[in-house]
Structures are given as structure tokens and as C-alpha cells.
Amino acid sequence: MRFLCLIFAIVSAIQADSNADLVNAKVERTIDLTSHLVSITNLITVENKAATGSLKSYTYTIEPAHAKNVAFIGAHSVEGKKQKAKLNVVEVSKDSDKGGLYRVDFAEGLAAGQSTQIQVEVVLFSLVSPFPEEISQNEKQLVVFKGNHYFYSLYPTKSQTTSVNLASDLTESYSQLKPTSKSDSTITYGPYENIKPFEQSELSVHFENNSPFLAVTNLHRTIEVSLWGNIAVEETIDMSHTGAKLKGSFSRFDYMRRQGGQSSVKSFKTLLPSSAADVYYRDEIGNISTSNLRVPSKSKGEPVELELKPRFPLFGGWKTHYTVGYNLPVYQYIHNSGSNFALRIKMLDHVYDDQLIENAVIRIILPEHASNIEVVAPYKVDRKPDEKHFTYLDTVGRPVVVINKKNAVENHVQDIKIKFTYNKIMLIQKPVLVIVFFFSYFWLLF
């Protein structure tokens, strides 16, 4: 009961602060359904109708049916349809009745009688569903998406248009709320005028989509830092095809003749840092030699492309398990001032296009005797209790920072910063231990 009262108080406070004064003067919404993820871009012209004062933020709202499917949300200020400053976005609450509420802070206060443009991008997962749920090898994959014809908002909207971009121009059916038009693979809804707050009308599209419906169910990433010159990165990945399940038996003969299997996944590209070296790709059987590695010119700073080809094509419901690893030069990723060190490295790599990592566990192994550890993450993560890792000649063990991230997408491929304190004199600990060991051994021997 107290929790519900708290939610009601938060919503009431937001409404008291801005609902009476802000209006969506114009909304241009684009829904991208070309992959298994739903990417929605909203170009919003916000108007402050108050007589005096200025407003500092805008509350972006996601309909209740989609509130739990948000993988990423970001915002920018816009001038002439060009992105300018990145805006701070804070999750306020997830209300089962009103949906997800997010506070978007303006770059500058919006004065009374003035308007501004902001662009809000949202990436949603598990909303494009195969229908039918099972298909034979020779059938194409059809999917269904259900959304809202209207821009779901806390504020009234004067005018709104929506463009839905599909993976192909082949549609079985789509909802029609006049005015509606279709051209090739794009459906346009609106313009709609004078939309009330929290207005809903179901939008539904049934269409062909043979793009890779891949999901990484579990990713275990280990980053082992050695101040002797190397950072070793290894990822163990469980991947599944979440599209329509294969009905009946699989024919390798038909597949090799390219008959059917349009929605299957034969290969995908993983992007590694430009300085990655000693790259390997293996599964439980051993090294997979069918992979291809393209190393670009390091002067251009382009990523290393690793084309991964599983031992068998992936159809709906099929899974694969593999490991990728590589080494990085430590001097490019660690900087220090005296005994204060800072590691800046990608928290996640680009595993494949339009990636969805349902559960990622990142373990960052720091040098032995590192202390005063501080984690600066680019977005909200769940930091687990630190662990200890023991390897050759360790005495007290290496501190391990453990981070968990759910439902990560391409937008989450960003740098994480780890600050720590380390006494450089400890670098000679292991050489000294080796010298003492051999000295003692020969002293006892002779």
C-alpha cells in the first residue's frame, strides 16, 4: 500500500510540475521493424504554454504493455533536425497503469511561451513475434508487431505522424486508422490531431521478416589486466535463434542448393578493438577454422572484423555455444598518475548486428594488491560483490570487479572506467619470489 502511494505521489508531482504547462506541438515518430528489435525515434516539438517561469524537464512515457521491454532510452536536443547536445535521461518509475516514466532534462530551461525540439530514441525487445510460431525449411518467416497508433504521452499532442519501416514490402495485414497509406516497405499513419494524454489505439502489422532473430542468452566476459603489458579478453557465449521454430526435419542437401532457410543464420560478424591480436574462436569440440578475420589498417583505427560461422546453420529454436578471445596492449587502455591508475575499456563488444544480450556478466580482474577500486559505468548496471582470483605466484589474490547487465543492445557498447590505486613497487614481487625460490632450492640442494 505504501509503495502504491509512493508511485501515486511521484506521478502527481510530475504532473504538477509540467503536465499543465507542456504540450507536444508536433510529433514525428518512426518505428523501425527491420530486425527483431523495435527501434522508435520520436522527434518532439515541445511547447511551454505557461504565462511565467521556465521548465527544466520533460517526462517521456512508454505505454504499459511495453514498459518492461525497454532495453535502451536516450535523448538529444535538436536544431534543424540535427542532433546537438545529449540530454540526461532518468527513469522515474514503471507504473502498471500509466507505463514507464522517464525524466528528460532540457539542455536549458524552457521559458514560458517558448518551444524546443528533442529527439528521444527507444529500443524495445521481445515485441516482434513469429507468427506462425513454426515453419518448414522452405517457408519464409512472418512476424507480428503490436503497438499504438498514437504517441503515448503524459501531455496533449496537437499533431502527430507515424512511419513504420518494415523488413520487406510483403505484408499479410496491417491496421488502418485513417488516414493511413503504404508505399513499398513503409506504412504511414496520420497526421492525427488533438490527441489526449494516454490515448491508445492498437496498431498491428503482420509482415515478412527474415532478418537474423538472434539473442545471446548468456555472455560471460573476462577482462584480465596485467601491468606487464597485456590485457587478455575472453567471452563465452550462449546464443539462440528466437525466430519461428523449424518444423519437420532439416535437409542439408536442400540447404546447400539454397532452397529455403531464408530466416536461418549462416554467419555473423563480431567487431573487436582495432588493436586486438592473437584472436581465437572455438567451441567445445575445438578451434573453428571456418571463421574469417579481417585486420584493417591500424592507422585508421577501424575495428577488427571476425566473421563467425557456426558448425551448422541456426534455425528457430537452435542454439550454439562458443568462446572468443584476444589480447590488447595495456598501454592503450591504462593511464596513471603516480600510484593512481585508470582503466578505460569497452564493457561489451559488438557481437553481431542488432544484438540483444539478455544476460551479461563482466568480470574485470585487476592486478594483485590493487585497492580503492571505483567503477564509473556509462549507464545503470548491477555491481556484484568483488571476488578474488588466483593465478601463478599470487599470494593474496587479484581483486575482481563483477558487473551484471540485462538486455544489452548496440547502444550499450560503451567504455567503462575502473579507477584503482596500485603501488608500482609490487611489480617486482613475482620476480623476487622466483629468485628467492631458485636461490633457496639450490642452497638446499648444494
C-alpha positions as CSV (number, residue, x, y, z in Angstrom):
1,M,0.0,0.0,0.0
2,R,2.8,2.4,0.9
3,F,4.5,1.5,-2.4
4,L,1.4,2.4,-4.4
5,C,1.1,5.7,-2.5
6,L,4.7,6.5,-3.3
7,I,4.1,5.8,-7.1
8,F,1.0,8.0,-7.0
9,A,2.9,10.8,-5.3
10,I,5.7,10.6,-7.9
11,V,3.2,10.7,-10.8
12,S,1.3,13.5,-9.1
13,A,4.5,15.5,-8.6
14,I,5.5,15.1,-12.2
15,Q,2.0,16.2,-13.4
16,A,2.0,19.2,-11.0
17,D,5.4,20.3,-12.3
18,S,4.9,20.0,-16.0
19,N,1.6,18.4,-17.2
20,A,-0.5,21.6,-17.0
21,D,2.0,23.7,-19.0
22,L,3.7,21.4,-21.6
23,V,2.2,20.5,-24.9
24,N,3.5,18.3,-27.7
25,A,3.0,20.8,-30.5
26,K,4.3,18.3,-33.2
27,V,5.5,14.7,-33.0
28,E,7.2,12.8,-35.9
29,R,7.5,9.2,-34.9
30,T,9.5,6.5,-36.8
31,I,9.1,2.8,-35.8
32,D,11.8,0.6,-37.3
33,L,10.8,-3.1,-37.6
34,T,13.6,-4.2,-39.9
35,S,15.1,-6.5,-37.3
36,H,14.0,-8.5,-34.3
37,L,14.3,-5.3,-32.2
38,V,11.9,-2.4,-32.3
39,S,13.7,1.0,-32.6
40,I,11.5,4.0,-32.1
41,T,12.7,7.5,-32.9
42,N,10.5,10.4,-31.7
43,L,11.1,14.0,-32.9
44,I,9.1,16.1,-30.5
45,T,8.4,19.8,-30.6
46,V,7.7,20.7,-27.0
47,E,5.9,24.0,-26.2
48,N,5.7,25.7,-22.7
49,K,2.2,27.3,-22.5
50,A,2.8,28.8,-19.1
51,A,2.5,32.5,-18.6
52,T,5.6,32.8,-16.5
53,G,8.6,30.8,-15.4
54,S,10.6,28.1,-17.1
55,L,10.6,24.3,-17.1
56,K,13.7,22.1,-16.7
57,S,12.5,18.7,-17.8
58,Y,10.1,16.7,-20.0
59,T,8.5,13.4,-18.9
60,Y,8.6,10.7,-21.6
61,T,6.1,7.9,-21.2
62,I,6.0,4.4,-22.5
63,E,2.7,2.5,-22.7
64,P,2.1,-0.1,-20.0
65,A,2.3,-3.0,-22.4
66,H,5.8,-2.1,-23.4
67,A,7.2,-0.7,-20.1
68,K,9.0,-4.0,-19.3
69,N,10.5,-4.4,-22.8
70,V,12.7,-1.3,-22.7
71,A,16.4,-2.1,-23.5
72,F,17.6,1.4,-24.1
73,I,16.3,5.0,-24.0
74,G,18.3,8.1,-24.9
75,A,17.6,11.7,-25.9
76,H,19.2,14.7,-27.7
77,S,18.3,18.3,-28.3
78,V,17.7,19.1,-31.9
79,E,18.2,22.1,-34.1
80,G,17.0,21.9,-37.7
81,K,16.7,18.1,-37.4
82,K,20.3,17.8,-36.5
83,Q,21.3,16.3,-33.1
84,K,23.0,18.6,-30.7
85,A,23.6,18.1,-27.0
86,K,23.0,14.7,-25.4
87,L,20.3,15.0,-22.7
88,N,20.2,13.4,-19.4
89,V,17.5,10.7,-19.1
90,V,16.5,9.3,-15.7
91,E,14.0,6.5,-15.0
92,V,11.3,7.8,-12.6
93,S,9.0,4.8,-12.3
94,K,7.3,1.9,-14.0
95,D,3.6,2.2,-13.3
96,S,1.4,-0.7,-14.4
97,D,-1.4,1.7,-15.2
98,K,0.5,4.7,-16.7
99,G,3.5,2.9,-18.1
100,G,7.2,3.7,-17.8
101,L,8.0,7.3,-16.8
102,Y,11.4,8.8,-17.8
103,R,12.6,12.4,-17.0
104,V,14.4,14.1,-19.9
105,D,16.3,17.1,-18.7
106,F,16.4,20.0,-21.1
107,A,19.8,21.4,-22.1
108,E,18.5,24.8,-21.0
109,G,15.3,25.8,-19.2
110,L,12.3,26.1,-21.5
111,A,10.9,29.6,-20.9
112,A,7.2,30.4,-20.9
113,G,5.8,30.8,-24.4
114,Q,8.8,29.1,-26.0
115,S,9.3,25.8,-27.8
116,T,12.2,23.4,-28.3
117,Q,12.8,20.2,-30.2
118,I,14.1,17.0,-28.6
119,Q,14.7,13.6,-30.1
120,V,14.0,10.5,-27.9
121,E,15.2,7.1,-29.1
122,V,13.9,3.9,-27.6
123,V,14.9,0.3,-28.3
124,L,12.5,-2.4,-27.3
125,F,12.9,-6.2,-27.3
126,S,10.6,-9.2,-27.5
127,L,7.9,-7.3,-29.3
128,V,8.3,-8.7,-32.8
129,S,6.9,-12.3,-32.6
130,P,7.0,-15.0,-35.2
131,F,3.5,-15.9,-36.5
132,P,3.1,-18.7,-37.2
133,E,5.4,-19.9,-34.5
134,E,6.7,-22.9,-36.5
135,I,7.7,-23.0,-40.2
136,S,9.2,-25.6,-42.5
137,Q,12.7,-25.2,-44.0
138,N,11.3,-23.9,-47.3
139,E,8.9,-21.3,-45.8
140,K,9.5,-17.6,-45.2
141,Q,9.2,-16.2,-41.7
142,L,6.2,-14.0,-40.9
143,V,6.1,-11.9,-37.7
144,V,3.6,-9.7,-35.9
145,F,4.1,-6.4,-34.1
146,K,1.5,-4.7,-31.9
147,G,1.9,-1.1,-30.8
148,N,-0.1,2.2,-30.6
149,H,-1.3,4.4,-33.4
150,Y,-1.0,7.4,-31.2
151,F,2.0,8.9,-29.5
152,Y,1.5,7.8,-25.9
153,S,2.3,10.8,-23.7
154,L,1.6,12.5,-20.4
155,Y,0.9,15.6,-22.4
156,P,-1.7,16.5,-25.0
157,T,-0.5,16.3,-28.6
158,K,-1.6,18.8,-31.3
159,S,-0.3,16.9,-34.3
160,Q,1.4,13.6,-34.9
161,T,2.5,11.3,-37.7
162,T,4.0,7.8,-37.5
163,S,6.1,6.0,-40.1
164,V,6.5,2.2,-39.8
165,N,9.5,0.8,-41.6
166,L,9.3,-2.9,-42.4
167,A,11.9,-5.5,-43.3
168,S,10.1,-6.1,-46.6
169,D,7.2,-4.8,-48.7
170,L,5.3,-8.1,-48.2
171,T,2.6,-7.7,-45.6
172,E,-0.2,-10.1,-44.7
173,S,-2.2,-7.4,-43.0
174,Y,-1.9,-4.1,-41.1
175,S,-4.2,-2.0,-39.1
176,Q,-5.7,1.1,-40.7
177,L,-6.7,4.1,-38.7
178,K,-7.5,6.8,-41.3
179,P,-5.5,8.5,-42.7
180,T,-3.2,5.5,-43.5
181,S,-1.0,4.9,-46.5
182,K,1.5,2.3,-47.6
183,S,4.4,2.7,-50.0
184,D,6.7,-0.3,-50.6
185,S,8.0,-1.2,-47.1
186,T,6.8,1.9,-45.3
187,I,3.4,2.4,-43.7
188,T,2.4,6.0,-42.7
189,Y,-0.2,6.8,-40.1
190,G,-1.6,10.3,-39.7
191,P,-1.4,13.1,-39.3
192,Y,-3.6,12.8,-36.2
193,E,-4.8,15.9,-34.5
194,N,-5.6,16.8,-30.8
195,I,-4.6,13.6,-29.1
196,K,-5.4,13.4,-25.4
197,P,-2.9,12.3,-22.8
198,F,-2.5,8.5,-22.5
199,E,-4.6,7.9,-25.7
200,Q,-4.3,4.3,-27.1
201,S,-5.4,2.6,-30.3
202,E,-3.9,-0.7,-31.2
203,L,-1.5,-0.7,-34.2
204,S,-0.9,-4.2,-35.7
205,V,1.4,-5.3,-38.5
206,H,1.8,-8.8,-39.9
207,F,4.6,-9.0,-42.3
208,E,7.6,-10.9,-43.7
209,N,10.9,-10.6,-41.8
210,N,13.8,-12.9,-42.5
211,S,16.4,-10.9,-40.6
212,P,18.5,-12.8,-38.0
213,F,16.5,-13.3,-34.9
214,L,19.5,-14.0,-32.7
215,A,19.7,-13.5,-28.9
216,V,22.7,-14.0,-26.6
217,T,21.1,-15.7,-23.6
218,N,24.3,-15.7,-21.6
219,L,27.6,-13.9,-22.0
220,H,30.5,-14.3,-19.6
221,R,33.2,-11.7,-20.4
222,T,36.5,-11.8,-18.6
223,I,39.0,-8.9,-18.8
224,E,42.3,-9.8,-17.1
225,V,44.7,-6.9,-16.7
226,S,48.4,-7.3,-16.3
227,L,50.6,-4.2,-15.9
228,W,53.4,-6.2,-17.5
229,G,51.9,-5.2,-20.9
230,N,48.9,-7.2,-21.7
231,I,45.1,-7.3,-21.3
232,A,43.5,-10.7,-22.0
233,V,39.8,-10.6,-23.0
234,E,37.7,-13.7,-23.3
235,E,34.0,-14.1,-24.0
236,T,32.0,-17.3,-23.5
237,I,28.6,-17.0,-25.3
238,D,25.4,-19.0,-25.4
239,M,23.4,-17.9,-28.4
240,S,19.9,-19.0,-29.7
241,H,17.7,-18.3,-32.7
242,T,14.5,-16.9,-31.4
243,G,12.6,-16.8,-34.6
244,A,10.0,-19.3,-35.9
245,K,11.0,-22.8,-34.9
246,L,11.9,-25.3,-37.6
247,K,9.0,-27.7,-38.3
248,G,10.0,-31.1,-39.6
249,S,13.4,-32.4,-40.4
250,F,16.4,-30.4,-41.8
251,S,17.7,-31.2,-45.3
252,R,21.4,-30.4,-45.8
253,F,21.0,-31.2,-49.5
254,D,18.2,-28.6,-50.0
255,Y,20.0,-26.1,-47.9
256,M,23.2,-26.4,-49.9
257,R,21.1,-25.9,-53.1
258,R,19.8,-22.7,-51.4
259,Q,16.3,-23.9,-51.3
260,G,14.7,-22.4,-48.3
261,G,16.2,-21.4,-45.0
262,Q,15.8,-17.7,-45.6
263,S,15.4,-17.0,-41.9
264,S,18.4,-19.2,-40.8
265,V,21.7,-17.7,-39.7
266,K,24.8,-18.9,-41.6
267,S,27.3,-16.5,-40.2
268,F,27.6,-13.1,-38.4
269,K,30.3,-10.5,-37.8
270,T,31.8,-9.6,-34.4
271,L,33.7,-6.4,-34.2
272,L,36.8,-6.3,-32.0
273,P,39.1,-3.4,-31.0
274,S,41.5,-2.3,-33.7
275,S,44.5,-3.3,-31.5
276,A,43.2,-6.9,-30.9
277,A,45.8,-9.6,-31.5
278,D,46.1,-13.4,-31.1
279,V,42.3,-13.8,-31.8
280,Y,40.8,-17.3,-31.3
281,Y,37.4,-18.7,-31.8
282,R,36.5,-22.2,-30.6
283,D,33.6,-24.3,-29.3
284,E,33.5,-27.5,-27.1
285,I,34.9,-29.6,-30.0
286,G,37.9,-27.3,-30.7
287,N,39.0,-24.4,-32.9
288,I,36.6,-23.5,-35.7
289,S,38.6,-22.9,-38.8
290,T,35.7,-21.7,-41.0
291,S,35.9,-18.2,-39.3
292,N,37.4,-15.3,-41.2
293,L,39.4,-12.5,-39.7
294,R,39.9,-9.1,-41.4
295,V,42.5,-6.9,-39.8
296,P,42.3,-3.3,-41.1
297,S,45.0,-0.7,-41.2
298,K,45.7,0.3,-37.6
299,S,46.4,3.8,-38.6
300,K,42.7,4.2,-39.5
301,G,41.5,2.9,-36.1
302,E,38.9,0.6,-37.7
303,P,37.7,-2.4,-35.8
304,V,38.9,-5.9,-36.4
305,E,36.2,-7.9,-38.2
306,L,35.7,-11.5,-37.1
307,E,33.2,-13.4,-39.3
308,L,31.9,-16.3,-37.2
309,K,30.5,-19.3,-38.9
310,P,28.9,-21.9,-36.6
311,R,29.4,-25.5,-37.4
312,F,25.8,-25.7,-38.5
313,P,23.3,-23.0,-39.6
314,L,21.0,-21.7,-36.9
315,F,17.2,-22.2,-37.4
316,G,14.5,-21.1,-35.0
317,G,14.9,-22.8,-31.6
318,W,18.5,-23.9,-32.4
319,K,21.4,-22.9,-30.1
320,T,25.2,-22.6,-30.2
321,H,27.9,-22.2,-27.6
322,Y,31.4,-20.8,-28.3
323,T,34.3,-18.8,-27.0
324,V,36.1,-15.8,-28.5
325,G,39.3,-14.4,-27.0
326,Y,42.0,-11.8,-27.9
327,N,44.8,-9.8,-26.4
328,L,45.2,-6.0,-26.1
329,P,48.3,-3.8,-25.4
330,V,47.9,-2.4,-21.9
331,Y,49.4,1.0,-22.6
332,Q,46.4,1.9,-24.8
333,Y,43.8,1.3,-22.1
334,I,45.5,2.1,-18.8
335,H,46.8,5.5,-17.7
336,N,48.3,6.5,-14.4
337,S,49.5,9.4,-12.3
338,G,51.8,8.1,-9.6
339,S,50.0,5.3,-7.9
340,N,46.6,6.3,-9.2
341,F,45.5,4.2,-12.2
342,A,42.5,4.3,-14.6
343,L,41.4,1.5,-16.9
344,R,39.1,2.6,-19.8
345,I,37.8,-0.3,-21.9
346,K,34.7,-1.4,-23.8
347,M,32.3,-3.0,-21.3
348,L,30.8,-5.1,-24.2
349,D,31.8,-5.8,-27.7
350,H,29.7,-5.7,-30.9
351,V,28.8,-9.4,-31.1
352,Y,26.5,-9.1,-34.1
353,D,24.3,-6.6,-35.9
354,D,21.1,-5.6,-33.9
355,Q,22.4,-7.6,-30.9
356,L,20.4,-8.4,-27.8
357,I,22.4,-9.8,-24.8
358,E,19.8,-11.0,-22.3
359,N,22.3,-11.5,-19.5
360,A,25.9,-10.4,-19.4
361,V,28.3,-11.0,-16.6
362,I,31.5,-9.0,-16.9
363,R,34.5,-9.9,-14.6
364,I,37.4,-7.4,-14.6
365,I,40.5,-8.9,-13.0
366,L,42.8,-6.2,-11.7
367,P,46.5,-6.6,-10.7
368,E,47.2,-8.1,-7.3
369,H,47.3,-5.5,-4.5
370,A,45.1,-3.1,-6.4
371,S,42.9,-1.1,-3.9
372,N,40.5,1.8,-3.6
373,I,38.6,0.5,-6.6
374,E,36.0,2.8,-8.2
375,V,33.7,1.9,-11.1
376,V,32.4,4.6,-13.4
377,A,29.8,2.9,-15.7
378,P,28.3,4.7,-18.7
379,Y,24.8,3.6,-17.8
380,K,23.0,1.8,-15.0
381,V,24.5,-1.6,-14.1
382,D,24.2,-4.1,-11.3
383,R,27.6,-4.3,-9.5
384,K,28.0,-7.6,-7.6
385,P,30.3,-8.1,-4.6
386,D,34.0,-8.2,-5.6
387,E,35.7,-11.5,-5.8
388,K,39.3,-12.9,-5.7
389,H,41.2,-14.6,-8.5
390,F,44.3,-16.6,-8.0
391,T,46.9,-17.3,-10.7
392,Y,50.6,-18.1,-10.9
393,L,52.6,-16.8,-7.9
394,D,49.7,-14.8,-6.4
395,T,49.8,-14.5,-2.7
396,V,46.7,-12.6,-1.6
397,G,44.8,-12.9,-4.9
398,R,43.7,-10.4,-7.5
399,P,40.6,-8.3,-6.9
400,V,37.8,-8.9,-9.4
401,V,35.1,-6.4,-10.2
402,V,31.9,-8.2,-11.2
403,I,29.2,-6.4,-13.1
404,N,25.8,-7.7,-14.4
405,K,23.9,-6.1,-17.2
406,K,20.5,-7.3,-18.5
407,N,19.1,-6.8,-22.0
408,A,22.1,-5.0,-23.6
409,V,21.8,-3.8,-27.2
410,E,24.2,-2.0,-29.6
411,N,23.7,1.3,-27.7
412,H,25.4,-0.2,-24.7
413,V,28.7,-0.8,-26.4
414,Q,30.4,1.9,-24.5
415,D,33.5,2.4,-22.3
416,I,33.6,1.6,-18.7
417,K,36.2,3.3,-16.4
418,I,37.8,1.5,-13.5
419,K,39.9,3.6,-11.1
420,F,42.3,2.0,-8.6
421,T,45.4,2.6,-6.5
422,Y,48.5,0.4,-7.1
423,N,52.0,0.7,-5.7
424,K,54.4,0.1,-8.6
425,I,56.9,-1.5,-6.2
426,M,54.6,-4.5,-6.2
427,L,55.5,-5.2,-9.9
428,I,58.8,-6.8,-8.8
429,Q,57.0,-9.1,-6.3
430,K,56.8,-12.1,-8.6
431,P,60.4,-11.8,-10.0
432,V,61.6,-11.6,-6.4
433,L,59.6,-14.6,-5.5
434,V,61.1,-16.6,-8.4
435,I,64.6,-15.5,-7.5
436,V,64.1,-16.4,-3.8
437,F,62.7,-19.8,-4.8
438,F,65.6,-20.8,-7.0
439,F,68.1,-19.4,-4.5
440,S,66.5,-21.5,-1.8
441,Y,66.3,-24.6,-4.0
442,F,70.0,-24.5,-5.0
443,W,71.0,-23.6,-1.4
444,L,69.2,-26.7,-0.1
445,L,70.5,-28.8,-3.0
446,F,74.1,-28.0,-2.5
